[in-house]
Amino acid sequence: MKFLFLLAFSLSLCLLSSCTRKVENAQLVDKLPGIYPDYTDVTIPVGIAPMDFNFADEGIECMDVVARGSKGGELHVQGDYADFGVDEWHELTMQNEGGDIVFTVCVLKDGKWMKYKDFKMHVSKYRLDDYGLTYRRIAPGYEVGGNIGIYQRDIHSFDEEAIIHVSAVPGQCMNCHTANRGSASQFLIHLRGGKGGTILRRDGKQMMLCTKTDSTKANCGYSYWHPSGNYIASSINSIHQLFYTGNERRIEVFDTMSDVLVIDARTNELILDDRLQTDDYESYPVFSHDGKTLYYCTAKYCVLPAEYEKAKYSLCKIGFDEKTGCYGAVIDTLINAEEKNASITFPRPSYDGRWLMYNVSDFGNFPVNHKEADLWLMNLATGESRALAEVNSGDVESFHNWSTDSHWFVFSSRRGDGMYTRVYISCIDENGKATKPFLLPQRNPKKFYDEMFDSYNCPDFTKEKVEIDTHQTSHDVMEGERINVRVR
Amino acid sequence: MPNKLKELLKNRAVDISISFVLGIGVFFFWLEGFPQAMSYQEQYQLFLWTGDYFAESMRLPGGLARYVGEFLTQFYYVEWLGALVLAFVFVAFHAVASLCLRQALKGYAASVALIPVVLLLMMMGDECVLLSYPVALIVAMAVALILGKANRLVDLAVVPLLFWLVGPAVWLYVALRGAVLGVKKYGWLALPALYLFLIQELSYHFLLQQWSLAEALLGMNYMRFPEYDRWQIVYVPAAIAALVWVSKAIVVKETKMVMSLVLCCAICVGGWFAISNAYDKGKYELIKQDYLIRNERWNDIVANAERYTVPVNFWSESVNLALAMNHDLANRQFSFFQSGVDALLMPMMRDLTSNLPTMEAFFRLGLVNESMRYAFDLQESIPNGKKSGRLTKRIVECCIINGKYDVARKHINLLKKSLFYSEWAKDAESYLGNEAWINAHPQWGKLRQLRYKDDFLFYYGEKDKILGNLFINNTDNKMALEYFMGELLLRGDIQMFQQGLGWAQQYGGYASMPAGYQDAMRCIQAGGEVFDNRYSDYAKRMKHMMDPRMNIEEESVH
């Protein structure tokens, strides 16, 4: 017994002392440390989860990191990677709101310490008080959803949990969680498959809708809430995908039919308009911050998939009257795809009414699979647009959404390895200048992302934690009655 | 030899002999009878030697059984080792079942314990049953034996713990404890059962939010498919419990060896018939074809097809692939069953097995992206969310051929954490970024030459054109030529087939027109009605013989 105790004590001591060494005689290296993720010069909000990072070169014995705040505070960690405690980190960011955190990185390799040039993270003056993110996790497969699930992540810690996982609704493919400005009490989830339907939660009530009618050719797809919570703009799409034979592209997703409509969430009625249900392709409807305008994308009819490179979407808008539930008289084209020779998709107006972020790709309606897809920003006051060069990369950027105060935005990108989409967050100032985005922090991020075989789809901010009775939802999906929507 | 051991051997000679014979029998049953079943099970999991993998397993009830089951299943990769593992599992299962019965049945226990063994072997004929199931039963019985007549209060802790370790197999533990302690001493048997039910209910409500009640009650790790008929898992533990309870009413004073052997033989004979019927011949022949493809035993696939036919797409595709690999598709395609227009390449089916031959054919044809797509989707179709060593390997190969080294490295890192794929992964890693090595690789280098370099959309309905263009892209691609011509014949596109004969003559490398093409030409020239002509038989079956171009509609047997 005594022997066992001594053995356990010695082992614990060994583990604790595996990397607690004093940095001595460090050789200065005149370059920034190669870290993963690249957090150099990123801007972070107060209270974000600890920005743990690894040294990119795996052959090191130990890493010593000192994080000093420009306005005070210091953290010192040592180990296989830079691993900060949640509370200490939060305190450091709070102390340095509007300032910088300077990191001094030393690594032990082949018995010698090396000290790299310091780098900074900037702590924004803009708070990010939302609870966290919601997103879908799905393997980047082709036609099979696999181990799919919709998750939520507390961005102030590392806690992640499933909102609904396929194990609760076996055999069903689920689309993303669409919330009304990050509200956990107003959201919908579309499910496809044999038990497909729309889970709609509004004002504490949850119901399953069947959104296909005799007058509409498919179930509702891409959706967006009216700020009042009384309406939901939706597209109905006949979505198909084909696969490339060559080396650079993988998948082309296209609609052989798509229209735009609005659902009156109070009465479960569809509000249709011939102008939004033409032979052309209308998709991606979103309401403006005040709910008075409906933005959407539209492409001229072409034979798909044969003419898939001809499908280029313009950005349009039409008025919407909340009181009557009627569309405006005039449709305006904000960005003409033919003039721009590009396709505009995924418009997302900021909730403060200042900006409209959208995707630009060469063609098509699904930029997620277009390497050239970038984020652009329109100033809604002037109508001027520009590419968000400070955010874009050489690979896909797409699926963006705003924080509830509209000073932060989240998007997914394949800049890591070209296949697995990851979540990035960036800050935007009064002038529309975005900061260098940072990868969603994780504990031991290199290990985490290396071992993560899912892509992150449709990230969005959520103000509070989404509470859902999964067993009830599972029952509703698998056995429950659907409420049929009807055309107004 | 110590006296105690001598005495044990003397007293338990029959038991030990039965266990020994059982072990040998089970070993050869799997090794010689069903090596394909082991290959099938092994390819739908990837056991990783990491703490995270263990932690992930232990997250749900039955986690330990799942972990041990998957640990053992990885050894199926080496056939004899897999058979040995299974032999040990069955011997252990028999031994603990026998010990449970021993108090009442004395020397007959080992013979009677063969009944649950037979039932278990029958159940494992269902390819959805995982090894975690027998592991869970063994642990449940073993714990009941170890605790013996220990105070019933220990069950307050043991039952929930065992539930988390082995899952609902803990019901067997409760039943056995009830039998050992006696109904009166154990309280009502209903009380511990109620306690266990309460634990399962609480787990369901508070810990298993993403799982169904059926899974919480009947286990989430015993079967591969969540929505599968779970009640069948009840049969074996119910049989054991019933035997133990019934045997309590029988008083055996002494054991007659002859009687014991007769009993043993009777159970074995009856069991043999029962087991024979439990393994669906057609299903296991299909699994065998896939196993042979995995091991590139092309001649064996053809030889198998000469003996037996399972009239479905999977079969046709397997045989056609083997023929093509032997450069014999042009001669013999229609000598074997052709399921229809999908007999060479099947469209995507959302399950974990159907597209395996197509994935393999795509890869060897040089349709690398298509092969990777099918590999991805096959892997994502594994219903319990497991990765597959075989499919991950294929994804790595496709990524290396396409020069996507970051993605290849990610998958290689995964394989490196396994036991049997690790060496391969390390070797593959040495190729990353080394263009000269990859180009010199006997398979990857060749496929780089054969694959499409231009991006255009693969449309399944036009796979004949895709195969034709693939051949034009590189006229050394004789497999693409044979698939192209075979595809035309399957579709009955006679005009294109006749045009393609020129290519076959020029590039096919045949000394004379292949027998299959001669048959087809005779059939075409005779307007379809030709006696003793395989292609004619096929066309008749497809019911479109009178069409001058024999334009056969899609009519496939999936």
Interface residues (C-beta under 8 A of the other chain):
Chain A: A139 P140 G141 Y142 E143 V144 G145 G146 N147 G149 A162 I164 H165 S167 A168 P170 G171 L242 F243 Y244 T245 G246 N247 E248 R249 R250 E252 P305 Y308 G416 D417 G418 M419 Y420 D450 E451 F453 T470 H471 S474
Chain B: D52 Y204 H205 Q209 Q210 W211 S212 L213 E215 P226 E227 M348 R350 L367 N369 E370 R373 F376 D377 Q379 E380 S381 I382 P383 G385 K387 N402 G403 K404 D406 V407 K410 N413 L414 R451 Y452 K453 D454 D455 F456 L457 F458 Y459 I466
